[in-house]
Amino acid sequence: MGATLIDMFDLIPGSNELSFTIFYFGVILENILFSLGLGHKQKLILEDKNKSQATLISQLQENEKLKDTIHLQLEENLASLSLQAKTEKIQKLKEKYDKELAELKITSLRSQMNPHFIFNSLNSIKLYIINNEKENAVYYLNKFSKLIRKILNASQEKEISLADEIETMQLYINIENIRFNNEIEFEVVIDQSLNLNTIKIPSLILQPFLENAIWHGLASIKEKKILKIKVNKDDEFHLSITITDNGIGRKKSAEINSRKIHKTTSVGIKLTEERLSNFAKEYQNDYSITFTDLTDGKKKPKGTKVEIKLPLH
């Protein structure tokens, strides 16, 4: 029972030779089967390797396509950003030049207004000297010289305090009032909660509105002439400056102007609107100018009200 197959072969005559032959063929068969298995295994490994290489090549090709797509997208984004930056730069330059142009226009206007205003004012003061009214002559010459200094100083500044603007306008009205024999009753009403020294506005923006009120509204009436400036906080975001006169009104003034040979246009107000537009660009809120024709109980004109709203924030 314990004998092996080879031991059994040893008991058969000639079995040694047979057993060797069988053993030899067994070894050969084992080697053949091992070789076949090894070859099959190598084939599977090669197929798996080829498959992995094909997958890797495909992935690399996809990655290359993705890389090209991303690169193209980046180029498009860069071009878009460059165009946007260029557009923004052009817009900023345009705003800058528009603002500078508006300042040049208003400077030009003042250079035209000043000689005319100076000539008329000096002629009015000269009457006091001719009439030997020395005290009045000295009084108004002092005011006149102070006004000229303020106008010259304001011409150099884009913005001044509202306190300086009001003081300059009071001097301006005082000098203009000489030619009306001081018939204009001028009043300034200011909200006491406001600190006019800390509020900045474009310089000399009120002058064109006051000039219009005097020469197109008050100059043509015989009764008492009233001109009033009111300053108050309109709301949390705006300051309100109201100029009111009891003149003939805009409609009647336009009719009178249409009959004149040399018609006048309100260039000063148009330039002021341009300056206020540029001024408001530096704030979150905008400005506004509102003209209101005032009437009495019988719907007859009794003056004009101009309300200028300026942004505080």
Secondary structure, DSSP 8 states (H G I E B T S, - for coil): ----HHHHHHHSTTHHHHHHHHHHHHHHHHHHHHHHHHHHHHHHHHHHHHHHHHHHHHHHHHHHHHHHHHHHHHHHHHHHHHHHHHHHHHHHHHHHHHHHHHHHHHHHHHHHHHHHHHHHHHHHHHHHHHTT-HHHHHHHHHHHHHHHHHHHHHHT-SEEEHHHHHHHHHHHHHHHGGGGTT-EEEEEEE-TT--TTT-EEETT-SHHHHHHIIIIIITT-SS-EEEEEEEEE-SSSEEEEEEEE-SS-HHHHHHHHHTSSS----HHHHHHHHHHHHHHTTSSS--EEEEEEEE-TTS-EEEEEEEEEEE--
